[in-house]
Amino acid sequence: MKTVQDLIKRCDRKQLFEEFAKRFCEKPDDIKDDAAQRFYDFLDGLLARTPIAPGDDIVICEPIYDSRAGLYYSSTVISANDLKENFRVLDFFETLDGVDADSISDETALALLEKQDRLFEKGREFLSDKPSGSFPGHIESFAYEYEPWDKILGYIVPPHIIGSPMQYIFTASVLYEMTFFGYDEKELDKERKELEESIEEIEQFKSLPPEQQKDQLESIEDFEREFGFNDNRTDEEKEHDLFVMKKDGIKTSLEWYREMKKVYADFTCDMKYFITERERDGTWYHEWAKGKHNGETFWSDDSILLSVETMRDIGLYKFFYDVIPHYDKYEDAAIDKDLWENIKERSKEYSTQIQECIAEAEDWVQDTFKEYEVFTIIGQ
């Protein structure tokens, strides 16, 4: 499992600073002459730290859709246990697989809103002990800007982010949350103390009798007058703006679902023959690695693994010797698209177990071929 600190190590610092400045500085004037060096010094400090060992926390980029700004991301944290227990495939989002959020019509948005509302109601029954109203398929996420940096550095990163086009956006988003109160953790400690004091005040207020609470509260009308807020919209305009907000919400839900589906796939494995790196126990496995193996890097998060025992028991060694030219179980074997198609075709001549094993790898192989010309079966 890779952590936030591991992810920072993988990034080119110049490219990371450019992404950070582009996303989180409102105008070029905000980027001072020494900004890059201060940022690099901050990164050096983070890489010198010892992260708290990863627990149940997975840091993710939560997609947010805004009709004015388009799609952007906010870095949040979810529980691995919550993910495994509550994520469900949702048919009404599956029907939109491959559909861009911008192309969702008003009619489709209305239909999805109705279905989502019904699902929320079912969720309250399904998760009656959780008053949040979560429903199967929805995973609660949490802000973490007040957390100690050592804890954040130890958060687990979803494997599909590593090396993907999202890697720099993801890392910049995490660093933004970490530096919400600046590059000095002492400022974070100060803000956390003020937050704790505010929470204590709220608890004291809630303990007061209702009459005293009422005396200390300010009405919305008074608040609006104090800050000079005047809502001059017509009822029709208010209704339209509300629908736009709800439509943005359903687009966000769709993108959120797509991301959770990827994260869920990262942290679960329903395969019969293969396992993921996260499930590996020991080194007696043949790693199927994306791309041509460099002979140095092993046990990548996006690899799949077959145990030596499985290879032997189902006769896969013999099969590979038969169908892969010059195959040697002690050496690496690079498999391109043509060879893979031949492997699939030849598997039909062998046992049901071999056919199942090869078929089980198909989705991973095709996903690999989208980025690489080959994958490598690494030798024992």
C-alpha positions as CSV (number, residue, x, y, z in Angstrom):
1,M,0.0,0.0,0.0
2,K,1.3,3.4,-0.9
3,T,0.9,6.4,1.5
4,V,0.6,10.1,0.9
5,Q,4.3,10.4,1.7
6,D,5.1,7.7,-0.9
7,L,3.0,9.7,-3.4
8,I,4.9,12.9,-2.7
9,K,8.2,11.1,-3.3
10,R,7.0,9.9,-6.7
11,C,6.2,13.4,-8.0
12,D,8.5,15.8,-9.8
13,R,8.6,18.8,-7.4
14,K,8.6,21.4,-10.1
15,Q,5.6,19.9,-11.8
16,L,3.9,19.5,-8.4
17,F,4.5,23.1,-7.6
18,E,3.0,24.2,-10.9
19,E,-0.1,22.2,-10.3
20,F,-0.4,23.4,-6.8
21,A,0.0,27.1,-7.8
22,K,-2.4,26.7,-10.8
23,R,-5.2,25.2,-8.7
24,F,-4.9,27.1,-5.4
25,C,-3.5,30.6,-6.2
26,E,-6.3,32.8,-7.3
27,K,-4.1,35.1,-9.5
28,P,-0.5,35.2,-10.7
29,D,0.3,38.0,-8.2
30,D,-0.2,35.5,-5.4
31,I,2.9,33.5,-6.5
32,K,5.8,35.4,-5.0
33,D,9.4,35.1,-6.1
34,D,10.3,32.8,-3.3
35,A,7.1,30.7,-3.4
36,A,8.6,27.8,-5.2
37,Q,11.6,27.5,-2.8
38,R,9.3,27.8,0.2
39,F,7.2,25.0,-1.3
40,Y,10.2,22.8,-2.0
41,D,11.5,23.4,1.6
42,F,8.0,22.3,2.9
43,L,8.2,19.1,0.8
44,D,11.7,18.3,2.1
45,G,10.3,18.7,5.7
46,L,7.4,16.3,4.9
47,L,9.7,13.7,3.4
48,A,12.0,13.8,6.4
49,R,9.1,12.9,8.8
50,T,8.0,9.5,10.0
51,P,4.4,9.0,9.1
52,I,1.9,7.4,11.5
53,A,1.4,3.8,10.3
54,P,-1.6,3.5,7.9
55,G,-4.8,2.5,9.6
56,D,-8.3,2.4,8.1
57,D,-8.1,5.9,6.5
58,I,-8.0,6.2,2.7
59,V,-7.5,9.7,1.2
60,I,-9.4,10.4,-2.0
61,C,-10.2,13.2,-4.4
62,E,-13.9,13.8,-4.1
63,P,-15.3,15.1,-7.4
64,I,-17.5,18.2,-7.2
65,Y,-19.5,19.5,-10.1
66,D,-20.4,23.2,-10.4
67,S,-22.3,24.4,-13.4
68,R,-20.3,27.6,-13.5
69,A,-16.8,26.2,-12.8
70,G,-17.2,22.6,-14.2
71,L,-15.7,19.6,-12.4
72,Y,-13.1,20.1,-9.7
73,Y,-11.8,18.0,-6.8
74,S,-11.7,18.3,-3.0
75,S,-9.4,16.0,-1.0
76,T,-11.2,14.1,1.7
77,V,-10.9,10.9,3.7
78,I,-13.0,7.8,3.9
79,S,-13.0,4.6,6.0
80,A,-11.8,1.4,4.3
81,N,-14.3,-0.5,6.4
82,D,-17.1,1.8,5.4
83,L,-16.2,1.3,1.8
84,K,-16.1,-2.5,2.0
85,E,-19.4,-2.8,4.0
86,N,-21.6,-0.2,2.3
87,F,-20.5,0.3,-1.4
88,R,-23.1,-1.2,-3.7
89,V,-23.4,-1.1,-7.5
90,L,-26.3,1.3,-8.3
91,D,-28.2,0.5,-11.5
92,F,-29.4,4.0,-12.1
93,F,-25.8,5.3,-12.2
94,E,-24.6,2.2,-14.2
95,T,-26.9,3.3,-17.0
96,L,-24.9,6.5,-17.4
97,D,-21.6,4.7,-17.7
98,G,-19.5,6.6,-20.1
99,V,-21.8,9.6,-20.2
100,D,-20.1,13.0,-19.5
101,A,-21.7,15.0,-16.7
102,D,-22.2,18.0,-19.0
103,S,-24.5,16.1,-21.3
104,I,-27.0,15.1,-18.7
105,S,-30.4,16.5,-19.6
106,D,-32.9,18.1,-17.2
107,E,-35.2,15.1,-17.6
108,T,-32.5,12.6,-16.8
109,A,-31.4,14.7,-13.8
110,L,-35.0,14.8,-12.5
111,A,-35.4,11.0,-12.8
112,L,-32.1,10.4,-11.0
113,L,-33.1,12.8,-8.2
114,E,-36.3,10.9,-7.7
115,K,-34.5,7.6,-7.6
116,Q,-31.8,9.0,-5.3
117,D,-34.4,10.4,-2.9
118,R,-36.0,6.9,-2.7
119,L,-32.6,5.3,-2.1
120,F,-31.9,7.7,0.7
121,E,-35.2,6.6,2.4
122,K,-34.2,3.0,2.0
123,G,-30.8,3.8,3.3
124,R,-32.2,5.1,6.5
125,E,-33.8,1.7,7.0
126,F,-30.7,-0.2,5.8
127,L,-28.5,1.9,8.1
128,S,-30.9,2.7,10.9
129,D,-28.1,3.0,13.4
130,K,-26.5,5.8,11.4
131,P,-28.6,9.0,11.4
132,S,-26.6,10.5,8.6
133,G,-28.9,9.1,6.0
134,S,-26.2,7.2,4.1
135,F,-27.4,4.7,1.6
136,P,-25.8,1.6,0.1
137,G,-23.4,2.8,-2.5
138,H,-22.7,6.2,-0.8
139,I,-19.6,6.4,1.3
140,E,-19.3,9.2,3.9
141,S,-16.2,11.3,3.6
142,F,-14.5,13.6,6.1
143,A,-12.4,16.8,6.0
144,Y,-9.0,16.5,7.6
145,E,-7.3,19.9,7.5
146,Y,-7.0,19.9,11.3
147,E,-5.3,16.5,11.5
148,P,-1.5,16.3,12.4
149,W,0.7,16.1,9.4
150,D,2.3,12.8,10.4
151,K,-1.1,11.2,10.4
152,I,-2.0,12.7,6.9
153,L,1.3,11.5,5.5
154,G,0.3,7.9,6.5
155,Y,-3.1,8.0,4.8
156,I,-3.5,5.2,2.2
157,V,-3.6,6.4,-1.4
158,P,-5.9,4.4,-3.9
159,P,-3.6,2.4,-6.2
160,H,-5.4,3.6,-9.4
161,I,-4.1,7.1,-8.7
162,I,-0.4,6.1,-8.7
163,G,1.1,7.0,-12.1
164,S,-2.3,8.1,-13.5
165,P,-3.1,11.5,-15.1
166,M,-4.7,12.3,-11.8
167,Q,-1.5,11.9,-9.7
168,Y,-0.5,15.5,-9.6
169,I,-4.0,16.9,-9.2
170,F,-4.5,14.4,-6.3
171,T,-1.2,15.3,-4.6
172,A,-1.7,19.0,-5.0
173,S,-5.2,18.7,-3.4
174,V,-3.8,16.8,-0.4
175,L,-1.0,19.4,0.1
176,Y,-3.6,22.2,-0.1
177,E,-5.5,20.6,2.8
178,M,-2.3,20.2,4.8
179,T,-1.3,23.8,4.2
180,F,-4.8,25.3,4.8
181,F,-3.3,27.2,7.7
182,G,0.1,27.7,6.2
183,Y,3.4,25.8,6.0
184,D,4.0,26.0,9.8
185,E,2.4,23.2,11.8
186,K,2.4,25.6,14.9
187,E,-0.3,27.6,13.1
188,L,-2.3,24.4,12.7
189,D,-2.0,23.6,16.4
190,K,-3.2,27.2,17.1
191,E,-6.2,26.8,14.8
192,R,-7.0,23.4,16.2
193,K,-7.0,24.8,19.8
194,E,-9.4,27.6,18.7
195,L,-11.7,25.0,17.0
196,E,-11.8,22.9,20.2
197,E,-12.6,26.0,22.2
198,S,-15.5,26.8,19.8
199,I,-16.8,23.2,20.1
200,E,-16.7,23.6,23.9
201,E,-18.7,26.8,23.6
202,I,-21.3,25.1,21.4
203,E,-21.7,22.3,23.9
204,Q,-22.2,24.8,26.7
205,F,-24.8,26.6,24.6
206,K,-26.6,23.4,23.9
207,S,-26.8,22.7,27.7
208,L,-28.7,25.9,28.3
209,P,-32.5,25.9,28.7
210,P,-34.4,26.6,25.4
211,E,-35.4,30.1,26.5
212,Q,-31.8,31.2,27.1
213,Q,-30.7,29.6,23.8
214,K,-33.4,31.7,22.0
215,D,-32.3,34.9,23.6
216,Q,-28.7,34.3,22.3
217,L,-29.7,33.4,18.7
218,E,-30.0,35.8,15.8
219,S,-32.7,35.4,13.2
220,I,-31.9,34.9,9.5
221,E,-33.6,38.2,8.8
222,D,-31.4,40.1,11.3
223,F,-28.3,38.4,9.9
224,E,-29.2,39.4,6.3
225,R,-29.9,43.0,7.4
226,E,-26.6,43.1,9.3
227,F,-24.6,42.1,6.2
228,G,-26.7,44.0,3.7
229,F,-27.9,40.8,1.9
230,N,-31.0,41.3,-0.3
231,D,-32.4,38.5,-2.3
232,N,-34.2,40.2,-5.2
233,R,-34.8,37.1,-7.2
234,T,-38.3,36.2,-8.3
235,D,-39.9,33.0,-7.2
236,E,-39.3,31.5,-10.7
237,E,-35.6,32.5,-10.5
238,K,-35.3,30.9,-7.0
239,E,-37.0,27.7,-8.3
240,H,-34.6,27.6,-11.3
241,D,-31.5,28.2,-9.2
242,L,-32.6,25.5,-6.8
243,F,-33.0,23.0,-9.7
244,V,-29.6,24.0,-11.1
245,M,-28.1,23.3,-7.6
246,K,-29.9,19.9,-7.4
247,K,-28.7,19.0,-11.0
248,D,-25.2,19.9,-10.0
249,G,-25.7,17.6,-7.0
250,I,-26.7,14.7,-9.2
251,K,-23.7,15.2,-11.5
252,T,-21.5,15.3,-8.4
253,S,-23.1,12.1,-7.2
254,L,-22.5,10.4,-10.5
255,E,-18.8,11.4,-10.6
256,W,-18.5,10.4,-6.9
257,Y,-20.0,7.0,-7.6
258,R,-17.6,6.5,-10.5
259,E,-14.6,7.3,-8.3
260,M,-15.9,5.1,-5.4
261,K,-16.2,2.2,-7.9
262,K,-12.5,2.6,-8.8
263,V,-11.5,2.9,-5.1
264,Y,-13.7,-0.1,-4.2
265,A,-12.0,-2.2,-6.9
266,D,-8.6,-1.1,-5.5
267,F,-9.3,-2.4,-2.1
268,T,-11.3,-5.6,-2.8
269,C,-10.7,-8.6,-4.9
270,D,-13.4,-11.1,-5.9
271,M,-11.1,-13.1,-8.1
272,K,-10.7,-16.8,-7.7
273,Y,-7.2,-17.3,-8.9
274,F,-5.4,-13.9,-8.8
275,I,-4.9,-11.6,-5.8
276,T,-3.9,-8.0,-5.5
277,E,-0.7,-6.6,-4.1
278,R,-2.6,-5.6,-1.0
279,E,-3.5,-9.2,-0.3
280,R,0.0,-10.6,-0.8
281,D,1.6,-12.6,2.0
282,G,5.2,-13.4,1.2
283,T,7.0,-13.5,-2.2
284,W,6.0,-16.9,-3.7
285,Y,4.0,-15.3,-6.4
286,H,4.3,-14.5,-10.1
287,E,3.6,-10.8,-10.6
288,W,1.7,-9.7,-13.7
289,A,3.1,-6.2,-14.1
290,K,1.9,-3.4,-16.4
291,G,4.3,-2.5,-19.2
292,K,7.8,-4.0,-19.8
293,H,9.5,-4.9,-16.5
294,N,12.6,-2.9,-15.6
295,G,14.1,-5.7,-13.5
296,E,14.2,-3.5,-10.4
297,T,10.6,-2.6,-9.3
298,F,8.5,-5.4,-7.8
299,W,5.0,-5.7,-6.2
300,S,3.4,-2.7,-7.8
301,D,0.0,-1.6,-6.5
302,D,-1.6,-2.0,-9.9
303,S,-0.2,-5.5,-10.5
304,I,-2.1,-8.8,-10.1
305,L,-0.5,-11.9,-8.7
306,L,-0.7,-15.7,-9.1
307,S,0.8,-17.8,-6.4
308,V,3.4,-20.4,-7.3
309,E,1.1,-23.0,-5.8
310,T,-1.8,-22.0,-8.0
311,M,0.3,-22.0,-11.1
312,R,1.5,-25.5,-10.3
313,D,-1.8,-27.0,-9.2
314,I,-3.9,-25.9,-12.2
315,G,-1.2,-26.7,-14.7
316,L,-0.5,-23.2,-15.8
317,Y,3.2,-23.7,-16.0
318,K,2.8,-26.4,-18.6
319,F,0.2,-24.3,-20.5
320,F,2.6,-21.4,-20.7
321,Y,5.5,-23.6,-21.8
322,D,3.2,-24.8,-24.6
323,V,1.8,-21.4,-25.8
324,I,4.4,-18.7,-24.9
325,P,7.5,-18.9,-27.1
326,H,10.7,-19.5,-25.1
327,Y,8.8,-19.3,-21.8
328,D,10.9,-19.9,-18.6
329,K,9.2,-19.7,-15.2
330,Y,12.4,-18.2,-13.8
331,E,12.6,-15.4,-16.4
332,D,10.3,-12.5,-17.3
333,A,7.8,-13.0,-20.2
334,A,6.5,-9.9,-22.1
335,I,3.0,-10.4,-23.5
336,D,1.7,-8.2,-26.3
337,K,-1.8,-8.0,-27.7
338,D,-1.3,-10.6,-30.4
339,L,0.2,-13.1,-28.0
340,W,-2.5,-12.5,-25.5
341,E,-5.2,-13.3,-28.1
342,N,-3.4,-16.5,-28.9
343,I,-3.2,-17.4,-25.2
344,K,-6.9,-16.9,-24.8
345,E,-7.7,-19.0,-27.9
346,R,-5.3,-21.8,-27.0
347,S,-6.7,-21.9,-23.4
348,K,-9.9,-23.4,-24.9
349,E,-8.0,-26.6,-25.6
350,Y,-7.0,-27.0,-21.9
351,S,-8.8,-27.5,-18.5
352,T,-11.7,-25.5,-17.2
353,Q,-9.4,-24.1,-14.5
354,I,-7.0,-22.7,-17.0
355,Q,-9.8,-21.2,-19.1
356,E,-11.2,-19.6,-16.0
357,C,-7.8,-18.2,-14.9
358,I,-7.1,-16.7,-18.2
359,A,-10.6,-15.2,-18.5
360,E,-10.3,-13.8,-15.0
361,A,-7.3,-11.7,-16.1
362,E,-9.0,-10.3,-19.2
363,D,-10.3,-7.0,-17.7
364,W,-6.9,-6.2,-16.1
365,V,-5.1,-7.1,-19.4
366,Q,-7.3,-4.9,-21.5
367,D,-7.0,-2.1,-19.1
368,T,-3.2,-2.5,-19.3
369,F,-3.2,-2.4,-23.1
370,K,-4.9,1.0,-23.0
371,E,-1.6,2.5,-21.7
372,Y,1.1,-0.1,-22.5
373,E,2.0,-2.3,-25.5
374,V,2.8,-5.2,-23.2
375,F,2.5,-6.6,-19.7
376,T,5.1,-8.8,-18.1
377,I,4.7,-12.1,-16.2
378,I,7.6,-11.8,-13.9
379,G,9.7,-14.9,-13.2
380,Q,10.0,-16.7,-9.9
